[in-house]
């Protein structure tokens, strides 16, 4: 089980009022509502970082495209 710690967040009164109404409509607390959103943001960022690292590793390896270059550079760039 992960150790949990409280975090203080300051919001304007109208946002707090709306957050309380939203939490009540979802049968949860504002704390759980915000906590869930923050956890989702962190998970999304972690997933993005892993996908980026994987994509960069593929790019570093290169992709075998087949074929052969039979013309010389001079043939391709006649002047």
Buried (B, 14 or more C-beta within 10 A) or exposed (E): EEEEEEEEEEEEEEEEEEBEEEBEEEEEEBEEBBBEEEEEEEEEEEEEEEEEEEEEEEEEEEEEEEEEEEEEEEEEEEE
